[in-house]
Amino acid sequence: MLYRSNILALVGGGSTPAFQTNKVLMWDDNQQKCIGEMSFKAPVKAVRLRKEKIVVVLEHKVYVYKFSDMKLIE
Protein backbone atom coordinates (compact mmCIF):
# COMPACT_ATOMS: atom_id res chain seq x y z
CA MET A 1 0.00 0.00 0.00
CA LEU A 2 1.28 3.47 -0.85
CA TYR A 3 1.21 5.29 2.49
CA ARG A 4 -2.43 6.03 3.35
CA SER A 5 -3.63 6.16 -0.22
CA ASN A 6 -5.95 3.88 -2.14
CA ILE A 7 -3.13 2.39 -4.29
CA LEU A 8 -2.03 -1.23 -3.70
CA ALA A 9 0.56 -3.44 -5.40
CA LEU A 10 -0.70 -7.02 -5.79
CA VAL A 11 1.46 -10.08 -6.55
CA GLY A 12 0.35 -13.71 -6.61
CA GLY A 13 1.72 -16.18 -4.09
CA GLY A 14 0.90 -19.04 -1.75
CA SER A 15 -0.28 -22.54 -2.60
CA THR A 16 -3.12 -21.39 -4.88
CA PRO A 17 -2.27 -17.86 -6.06
CA ALA A 18 -5.08 -15.61 -7.28
CA PHE A 19 -2.61 -13.73 -9.50
CA GLN A 20 0.45 -14.81 -11.45
CA THR A 21 3.69 -14.75 -9.46
CA ASN A 22 5.58 -12.95 -12.24
CA LYS A 23 3.22 -9.94 -12.46
CA VAL A 24 2.68 -6.84 -10.36
CA LEU A 25 -0.81 -5.36 -10.52
CA MET A 26 -1.33 -1.78 -9.38
CA TRP A 27 -4.83 -1.63 -7.88
CA ASP A 28 -6.80 1.55 -7.15
CA ASP A 29 -9.17 0.56 -4.34
CA ASN A 30 -11.16 3.78 -4.69
CA GLN A 31 -12.04 3.05 -8.32
CA GLN A 32 -12.07 -0.74 -7.76
CA LYS A 33 -9.95 -1.40 -10.85
CA CYS A 34 -6.44 -2.20 -12.02
CA ILE A 35 -4.56 0.95 -13.08
CA GLY A 36 -1.36 -0.76 -14.24
CA GLU A 37 0.38 -4.07 -14.76
CA MET A 38 4.04 -5.05 -15.02
CA SER A 39 5.15 -8.49 -16.26
CA PHE A 40 8.51 -10.14 -15.67
CA LYS A 41 10.25 -13.34 -16.78
CA ALA A 42 10.94 -14.46 -13.19
CA PRO A 43 8.76 -14.56 -10.06
CA VAL A 44 8.50 -11.31 -8.09
CA LYS A 45 10.14 -11.54 -4.65
CA ALA A 46 9.19 -8.08 -3.27
CA VAL A 47 7.58 -4.76 -4.18
CA ARG A 48 8.10 -1.42 -2.44
CA LEU A 49 6.10 1.73 -3.17
CA ARG A 50 7.30 5.28 -2.62
CA LYS A 51 5.72 8.59 -3.59
CA GLU A 52 7.75 8.83 -6.82
CA LYS A 53 8.96 5.25 -7.39
CA ILE A 54 7.96 1.60 -7.58
CA VAL A 55 10.73 -0.90 -6.79
CA VAL A 56 10.28 -4.51 -7.93
CA VAL A 57 12.74 -7.17 -6.72
CA LEU A 58 13.33 -10.41 -8.63
CA GLU A 59 15.81 -13.19 -7.85
CA HIS A 60 18.72 -11.61 -9.75
CA LYS A 61 17.47 -8.12 -10.71
CA VAL A 62 15.93 -5.00 -9.23
CA TYR A 63 13.70 -2.73 -11.34
CA VAL A 64 12.85 0.88 -10.48
CA TYR A 65 9.87 2.58 -12.15
CA LYS A 66 8.47 6.11 -12.03
CA PHE A 67 5.16 6.03 -10.19
CA SER A 68 3.48 8.72 -12.31
CA ASP A 69 3.68 6.87 -15.66
CA MET A 70 5.16 3.48 -14.66
CA LYS A 71 8.15 3.88 -16.98
CA LEU A 72 11.38 2.04 -16.23
CA ILE A 73 14.12 4.19 -14.65
CA GLU A 74 16.73 1.50 -13.90
Biopython code that builds the backbone (N, CA, C, O; Angstrom):
import numpy as np
from Bio.PDB.StructureBuilder import StructureBuilder

atoms = [
    (1, "MET", "N", (0.845, -1.178, 0.000)),
    (1, "MET", "CA", (0.000, 0.000, 0.000)),
    (1, "MET", "C", (0.888, 1.239, 0.000)),
    (1, "MET", "O", (1.904, 1.279, 0.694)),
    (2, "LEU", "N", (0.513, 2.227, -0.763)),
    (2, "LEU", "CA", (1.276, 3.465, -0.849)),
    (2, "LEU", "C", (0.793, 4.408, 0.232)),
    (2, "LEU", "O", (-0.230, 5.076, 0.080)),
    (3, "TYR", "N", (1.547, 4.458, 1.340)),
    (3, "TYR", "CA", (1.211, 5.287, 2.491)),
    (3, "TYR", "C", (-0.254, 5.085, 2.875)),
    (3, "TYR", "O", (-0.695, 3.949, 3.046)),
    (4, "ARG", "N", (-1.001, 6.159, 3.011)),
    (4, "ARG", "CA", (-2.427, 6.032, 3.354)),
    (4, "ARG", "C", (-3.314, 6.310, 2.152)),
    (4, "ARG", "O", (-4.405, 6.864, 2.293)),
    (5, "SER", "N", (-2.854, 5.933, 0.993)),
    (5, "SER", "CA", (-3.626, 6.159, -0.224)),
    (5, "SER", "C", (-4.459, 4.925, -0.560)),
    (5, "SER", "O", (-4.499, 3.961, 0.205)),
    (6, "ASN", "N", (-5.104, 4.970, -1.687)),
    (6, "ASN", "CA", (-5.948, 3.877, -2.136)),
    (6, "ASN", "C", (-5.234, 2.986, -3.160)),
    (6, "ASN", "O", (-5.875, 2.157, -3.805)),
    (7, "ILE", "N", (-3.906, 3.151, -3.315)),
    (7, "ILE", "CA", (-3.134, 2.387, -4.292)),
    (7, "ILE", "C", (-2.456, 1.196, -3.609)),
    (7, "ILE", "O", (-1.793, 1.349, -2.583)),
    (8, "LEU", "N", (-2.634, -0.001, -4.199)),
    (8, "LEU", "CA", (-2.032, -1.232, -3.696)),
    (8, "LEU", "C", (-1.243, -1.901, -4.811)),
    (8, "LEU", "O", (-1.603, -1.783, -5.982)),
    (9, "ALA", "N", (-0.175, -2.599, -4.459)),
    (9, "ALA", "CA", (0.561, -3.441, -5.399)),
    (9, "ALA", "C", (0.225, -4.889, -5.051)),
    (9, "ALA", "O", (0.428, -5.317, -3.915)),
    (10, "LEU", "N", (-0.285, -5.642, -6.018)),
    (10, "LEU", "CA", (-0.696, -7.022, -5.789)),
    (10, "LEU", "C", (0.193, -7.976, -6.582)),
    (10, "LEU", "O", (0.457, -7.755, -7.764)),
    (11, "VAL", "N", (0.653, -9.041, -5.919)),
    (11, "VAL", "CA", (1.463, -10.079, -6.548)),
    (11, "VAL", "C", (0.916, -11.416, -6.079)),
    (11, "VAL", "O", (0.565, -11.566, -4.909)),
    (12, "GLY", "N", (0.840, -12.386, -6.977)),
    (12, "GLY", "CA", (0.348, -13.706, -6.611)),
    (12, "GLY", "C", (1.351, -14.463, -5.762)),
    (12, "GLY", "O", (2.557, -14.237, -5.860)),
    (13, "GLY", "N", (0.848, -15.363, -4.928)),
    (13, "GLY", "CA", (1.717, -16.184, -4.091)),
    (13, "GLY", "C", (0.905, -17.181, -3.301)),
    (13, "GLY", "O", (-0.324, -17.177, -3.365)),
    (14, "GLY", "N", (1.582, -18.038, -2.555)),
    (14, "GLY", "CA", (0.895, -19.044, -1.752)),
    (14, "GLY", "C", (0.686, -20.322, -2.531)),
    (14, "GLY", "O", (1.206, -20.477, -3.636)),
    (15, "SER", "N", (-0.072, -21.235, -1.961)),
    (15, "SER", "CA", (-0.277, -22.539, -2.598)),
    (15, "SER", "C", (-1.223, -22.465, -3.789)),
    (15, "SER", "O", (-1.042, -23.200, -4.759)),
    (16, "THR", "N", (-2.220, -21.599, -3.738)),
    (16, "THR", "CA", (-3.125, -21.392, -4.880)),
    (16, "THR", "C", (-3.238, -19.889, -5.146)),
    (16, "THR", "O", (-4.192, -19.255, -4.694)),
    (17, "PRO", "N", (-2.279, -19.312, -5.872)),
    (17, "PRO", "CA", (-2.266, -17.859, -6.064)),
    (17, "PRO", "C", (-3.439, -17.372, -6.913)),
    (17, "PRO", "O", (-3.822, -18.010, -7.894)),
    (18, "ALA", "N", (-3.998, -16.233, -6.518)),
    (18, "ALA", "CA", (-5.081, -15.613, -7.280)),
    (18, "ALA", "C", (-4.536, -14.858, -8.490)),
    (18, "ALA", "O", (-5.247, -14.658, -9.474)),
    (19, "PHE", "N", (-3.273, -14.442, -8.413)),
    (19, "PHE", "CA", (-2.610, -13.727, -9.496)),
    (19, "PHE", "C", (-1.328, -14.465, -9.852)),
    (19, "PHE", "O", (-0.826, -15.268, -9.066)),
    (20, "GLN", "N", (-0.805, -14.190, -11.034)),
    (20, "GLN", "CA", (0.448, -14.809, -11.451)),
    (20, "GLN", "C", (1.600, -14.278, -10.606)),
    (20, "GLN", "O", (1.607, -13.109, -10.221)),
    (21, "THR", "N", (2.567, -15.137, -10.322)),
    (21, "THR", "CA", (3.687, -14.751, -9.461)),
    (21, "THR", "C", (4.723, -13.890, -10.180)),
    (21, "THR", "O", (5.618, -13.342, -9.537)),
    (22, "ASN", "N", (4.617, -13.762, -11.494)),
    (22, "ASN", "CA", (5.576, -12.947, -12.240)),
    (22, "ASN", "C", (4.988, -11.609, -12.686)),
    (22, "ASN", "O", (5.564, -10.938, -13.542)),
    (23, "LYS", "N", (3.858, -11.219, -12.120)),
    (23, "LYS", "CA", (3.220, -9.944, -12.465)),
    (23, "LYS", "C", (2.961, -9.109, -11.224)),
    (23, "LYS", "O", (2.690, -9.631, -10.143)),
    (24, "VAL", "N", (3.051, -7.794, -11.409)),
    (24, "VAL", "CA", (2.677, -6.843, -10.362)),
    (24, "VAL", "C", (1.481, -6.065, -10.889)),
    (24, "VAL", "O", (1.552, -5.439, -11.946)),
    (25, "LEU", "N", (0.391, -6.110, -10.149)),
    (25, "LEU", "CA", (-0.810, -5.365, -10.518)),
    (25, "LEU", "C", (-0.944, -4.163, -9.593)),
    (25, "LEU", "O", (-0.906, -4.313, -8.372)),
    (26, "MET", "N", (-1.099, -2.986, -10.157)),
    (26, "MET", "CA", (-1.334, -1.776, -9.384)),
    (26, "MET", "C", (-2.845, -1.585, -9.311)),
    (26, "MET", "O", (-3.502, -1.388, -10.333)),
    (27, "TRP", "N", (-3.389, -1.643, -8.109)),
    (27, "TRP", "CA", (-4.833, -1.625, -7.883)),
    (27, "TRP", "C", (-5.239, -0.324, -7.202)),
    (27, "TRP", "O", (-4.666, 0.053, -6.180)),
    (28, "ASP", "N", (-6.226, 0.359, -7.768)),
    (28, "ASP", "CA", (-6.804, 1.546, -7.152)),
    (28, "ASP", "C", (-8.076, 1.097, -6.440)),
    (28, "ASP", "O", (-9.077, 0.787, -7.085)),
    (29, "ASP", "N", (-8.034, 1.063, -5.119)),
    (29, "ASP", "CA", (-9.166, 0.560, -4.338)),
    (29, "ASP", "C", (-10.346, 1.523, -4.360)),
    (29, "ASP", "O", (-11.488, 1.108, -4.162)),
    (30, "ASN", "N", (-10.085, 2.788, -4.596)),
    (30, "ASN", "CA", (-11.156, 3.780, -4.687)),
    (30, "ASN", "C", (-12.006, 3.554, -5.937)),
    (30, "ASN", "O", (-13.234, 3.627, -5.887)),
    (31, "GLN", "N", (-11.341, 3.282, -7.049)),
    (31, "GLN", "CA", (-12.039, 3.049, -8.322)),
    (31, "GLN", "C", (-12.404, 1.581, -8.529)),
    (31, "GLN", "O", (-13.162, 1.243, -9.439)),
    (32, "GLN", "N", (-11.850, 0.699, -7.662)),
    (32, "GLN", "CA", (-12.072, -0.738, -7.756)),
    (32, "GLN", "C", (-11.657, -1.299, -9.120)),
    (32, "GLN", "O", (-12.384, -2.079, -9.735)),
    (33, "LYS", "N", (-10.445, -0.872, -9.586)),
    (33, "LYS", "CA", (-9.947, -1.395, -10.853)),
    (33, "LYS", "C", (-8.425, -1.353, -10.898)),
    (33, "LYS", "O", (-7.779, -0.637, -10.134)),
    (34, "CYS", "N", (-7.876, -2.139, -11.813)),
    (34, "CYS", "CA", (-6.437, -2.196, -12.024)),
    (34, "CYS", "C", (-6.016, -0.983, -12.848)),
    (34, "CYS", "O", (-6.588, -0.717, -13.906)),
    (35, "ILE", "N", (-5.014, -0.248, -12.362)),
    (35, "ILE", "CA", (-4.557, 0.946, -13.078)),
    (35, "ILE", "C", (-3.218, 0.724, -13.774)),
    (35, "ILE", "O", (-2.733, 1.609, -14.478)),
    (36, "GLY", "N", (-2.621, -0.446, -13.583)),
    (36, "GLY", "CA", (-1.357, -0.760, -14.238)),
    (36, "GLY", "C", (-0.936, -2.185, -13.982)),
    (36, "GLY", "O", (-1.351, -2.808, -13.005)),
    (37, "GLU", "N", (-0.096, -2.700, -14.884)),
    (37, "GLU", "CA", (0.379, -4.072, -14.760)),
    (37, "GLU", "C", (1.795, -4.151, -15.305)),
    (37, "GLU", "O", (2.096, -3.590, -16.359)),
    (38, "MET", "N", (2.659, -4.849, -14.583)),
    (38, "MET", "CA", (4.037, -5.054, -15.016)),
    (38, "MET", "C", (4.314, -6.548, -15.019)),
    (38, "MET", "O", (4.058, -7.231, -14.027)),
    (39, "SER", "N", (4.839, -7.061, -16.134)),
    (39, "SER", "CA", (5.146, -8.488, -16.257)),
    (39, "SER", "C", (6.647, -8.692, -16.301)),
    (39, "SER", "O", (7.384, -7.865, -16.837)),
    (40, "PHE", "N", (7.095, -9.811, -15.729)),
    (40, "PHE", "CA", (8.509, -10.136, -15.673)),
    (40, "PHE", "C", (8.703, -11.591, -16.061)),
    (40, "PHE", "O", (7.751, -12.371, -16.060)),
    (41, "LYS", "N", (9.950, -11.963, -16.396)),
    (41, "LYS", "CA", (10.247, -13.339, -16.781)),
    (41, "LYS", "C", (10.410, -14.254, -15.577)),
    (41, "LYS", "O", (10.257, -15.470, -15.697)),
    (42, "ALA", "N", (10.719, -13.682, -14.420)),
    (42, "ALA", "CA", (10.943, -14.459, -13.191)),
    (42, "ALA", "C", (9.909, -14.062, -12.141)),
    (42, "ALA", "O", (9.304, -12.995, -12.245)),
    (43, "PRO", "N", (9.701, -14.903, -11.134)),
    (43, "PRO", "CA", (8.757, -14.555, -10.058)),
    (43, "PRO", "C", (9.208, -13.319, -9.278)),
    (43, "PRO", "O", (10.401, -13.104, -9.059)),
    (44, "VAL", "N", (8.237, -12.520, -8.868)),
    (44, "VAL", "CA", (8.500, -11.308, -8.095)),
    (44, "VAL", "C", (8.713, -11.695, -6.635)),
    (44, "VAL", "O", (7.892, -12.402, -6.051)),
    (45, "LYS", "N", (9.812, -11.233, -6.048)),
    (45, "LYS", "CA", (10.135, -11.538, -4.651)),
    (45, "LYS", "C", (9.624, -10.460, -3.703)),
    (45, "LYS", "O", (9.227, -10.768, -2.579)),
    (46, "ALA", "N", (9.627, -9.183, -4.144)),
    (46, "ALA", "CA", (9.190, -8.084, -3.270)),
    (46, "ALA", "C", (8.828, -6.873, -4.113)),
    (46, "ALA", "O", (9.320, -6.703, -5.229)),
    (47, "VAL", "N", (7.957, -6.034, -3.558)),
    (47, "VAL", "CA", (7.575, -4.763, -4.179)),
    (47, "VAL", "C", (7.562, -3.702, -3.087)),
    (47, "VAL", "O", (7.033, -3.934, -2.000)),
    (48, "ARG", "N", (8.135, -2.548, -3.370)),
    (48, "ARG", "CA", (8.103, -1.417, -2.442)),
    (48, "ARG", "C", (7.586, -0.202, -3.192)),
    (48, "ARG", "O", (8.003, 0.066, -4.319)),
    (49, "LEU", "N", (6.684, 0.525, -2.570)),
    (49, "LEU", "CA", (6.103, 1.727, -3.166)),
    (49, "LEU", "C", (6.583, 2.955, -2.417)),
    (49, "LEU", "O", (6.615, 2.976, -1.186)),
    (50, "ARG", "N", (6.951, 3.964, -3.161)),
    (50, "ARG", "CA", (7.300, 5.278, -2.625)),
    (50, "ARG", "C", (6.483, 6.308, -3.383)),
    (50, "ARG", "O", (5.813, 5.974, -4.360)),
    (51, "LYS", "N", (6.533, 7.548, -2.943)),
    (51, "LYS", "CA", (5.724, 8.589, -3.593)),
    (51, "LYS", "C", (6.066, 8.766, -5.068)),
    (51, "LYS", "O", (5.177, 9.029, -5.878)),
    (52, "GLU", "N", (7.338, 8.626, -5.429)),
    (52, "GLU", "CA", (7.754, 8.832, -6.818)),
    (52, "GLU", "C", (8.167, 7.556, -7.528)),
    (52, "GLU", "O", (8.312, 7.559, -8.750)),
    (53, "LYS", "N", (8.364, 6.449, -6.788)),
    (53, "LYS", "CA", (8.956, 5.254, -7.391)),
    (53, "LYS", "C", (8.262, 3.970, -6.973)),
    (53, "LYS", "O", (7.656, 3.874, -5.906)),
    (54, "ILE", "N", (8.375, 2.978, -7.866)),
    (54, "ILE", "CA", (7.960, 1.603, -7.583)),
    (54, "ILE", "C", (9.215, 0.751, -7.746)),
    (54, "ILE", "O", (9.864, 0.805, -8.790)),
    (55, "VAL", "N", (9.560, -0.027, -6.735)),
    (55, "VAL", "CA", (10.732, -0.902, -6.788)),
    (55, "VAL", "C", (10.241, -2.344, -6.788)),
    (55, "VAL", "O", (9.500, -2.761, -5.897)),
    (56, "VAL", "N", (10.666, -3.106, -7.807)),
    (56, "VAL", "CA", (10.284, -4.511, -7.927)),
    (56, "VAL", "C", (11.552, -5.352, -7.855)),
    (56, "VAL", "O", (12.499, -5.131, -8.609)),
    (57, "VAL", "N", (11.560, -6.322, -6.937)),
    (57, "VAL", "CA", (12.737, -7.172, -6.723)),
    (57, "VAL", "C", (12.450, -8.566, -7.263)),
    (57, "VAL", "O", (11.451, -9.195, -6.913)),
    (58, "LEU", "N", (13.358, -9.039, -8.134)),
    (58, "LEU", "CA", (13.330, -10.411, -8.629)),
    (58, "LEU", "C", (14.516, -11.161, -8.015)),
    (58, "LEU", "O", (15.241, -10.600, -7.194)),
    (59, "GLU", "N", (14.716, -12.399, -8.399)),
    (59, "GLU", "CA", (15.811, -13.193, -7.846)),
    (59, "GLU", "C", (17.182, -12.570, -8.124)),
    (59, "GLU", "O", (18.026, -12.501, -7.231)),
    (60, "HIS", "N", (17.404, -12.115, -9.369)),
    (60, "HIS", "CA", (18.718, -11.606, -9.753)),
    (60, "HIS", "C", (18.690, -10.174, -10.282)),
    (60, "HIS", "O", (19.707, -9.695, -10.783)),
    (61, "LYS", "N", (17.567, -9.484, -10.188)),
    (61, "LYS", "CA", (17.471, -8.119, -10.706)),
    (61, "LYS", "C", (16.572, -7.277, -9.821)),
    (61, "LYS", "O", (15.720, -7.790, -9.096)),
    (62, "VAL", "N", (16.786, -5.961, -9.900)),
    (62, "VAL", "CA", (15.926, -4.995, -9.231)),
    (62, "VAL", "C", (15.522, -3.958, -10.270)),
    (62, "VAL", "O", (16.376, -3.392, -10.952)),
    (63, "TYR", "N", (14.223, -3.708, -10.392)),
    (63, "TYR", "CA", (13.705, -2.730, -11.337)),
    (63, "TYR", "C", (13.130, -1.544, -10.570)),
    (63, "TYR", "O", (12.478, -1.713, -9.540)),
    (64, "VAL", "N", (13.382, -0.342, -11.089)),
    (64, "VAL", "CA", (12.852, 0.880, -10.484)),
    (64, "VAL", "C", (12.034, 1.605, -11.553)),
    (64, "VAL", "O", (12.527, 1.879, -12.647)),
    (65, "TYR", "N", (10.781, 1.909, -11.219)),
    (65, "TYR", "CA", (9.868, 2.580, -12.145)),
    (65, "TYR", "C", (9.419, 3.918, -11.578)),
    (65, "TYR", "O", (9.369, 4.099, -10.361)),
    (66, "LYS", "N", (9.094, 4.856, -12.462)),
    (66, "LYS", "CA", (8.472, 6.106, -12.032)),
    (66, "LYS", "C", (7.020, 5.799, -11.701)),
    (66, "LYS", "O", (6.351, 5.088, -12.451)),
    (67, "PHE", "N", (6.530, 6.322, -10.595)),
    (67, "PHE", "CA", (5.156, 6.026, -10.187)),
    (67, "PHE", "C", (4.137, 6.718, -11.087)),
    (67, "PHE", "O", (3.075, 6.159, -11.361)),
    (68, "SER", "N", (4.447, 7.923, -11.547)),
    (68, "SER", "CA", (3.478, 8.716, -12.308)),
    (68, "SER", "C", (3.058, 8.060, -13.624)),
    (68, "SER", "O", (1.876, 8.072, -13.967)),
    (69, "ASP", "N", (4.020, 7.482, -14.370)),
    (69, "ASP", "CA", (3.679, 6.870, -15.661)),
    (69, "ASP", "C", (4.137, 5.418, -15.795)),
    (69, "ASP", "O", (3.991, 4.811, -16.856)),
    (70, "MET", "N", (4.693, 4.863, -14.713)),
    (70, "MET", "CA", (5.163, 3.477, -14.660)),
    (70, "MET", "C", (6.189, 3.152, -15.726)),
    (70, "MET", "O", (6.197, 2.044, -16.261)),
    (71, "LYS", "N", (7.062, 4.110, -16.044)),
    (71, "LYS", "CA", (8.148, 3.882, -16.983)),
    (71, "LYS", "C", (9.394, 3.460, -16.235)),
    (71, "LYS", "O", (9.648, 3.925, -15.124)),
    (72, "LEU", "N", (10.173, 2.577, -16.845)),
    (72, "LEU", "CA", (11.376, 2.041, -16.233)),
    (72, "LEU", "C", (12.454, 3.123, -16.096)),
    (72, "LEU", "O", (12.772, 3.811, -17.066)),
    (73, "ILE", "N", (13.009, 3.268, -14.902)),
    (73, "ILE", "CA", (14.119, 4.192, -14.652)),
    (73, "ILE", "C", (15.429, 3.411, -14.724)),
    (73, "ILE", "O", (16.338, 3.778, -15.469)),
    (74, "GLU", "N", (15.520, 2.332, -13.945)),
    (74, "GLU", "CA", (16.731, 1.495, -13.900)),
    (74, "GLU", "C", (16.360, 0.029, -13.850)),
    (74, "GLU", "O", (17.241, -0.830, -13.808)),
]
sb = StructureBuilder()
sb.init_structure("model")
sb.init_model(0)
sb.init_chain("A")
sb.init_seg("    ")
for serial, (resi, resn, name, xyz) in enumerate(atoms, 1):
    if name == "N":
        sb.init_residue(resn, " ", resi, " ")
    sb.init_atom(name, np.array(xyz, "f"), 0.0, 1.0, " ", f" {name:<3s}", serial, name[0])
structure = sb.get_structure()
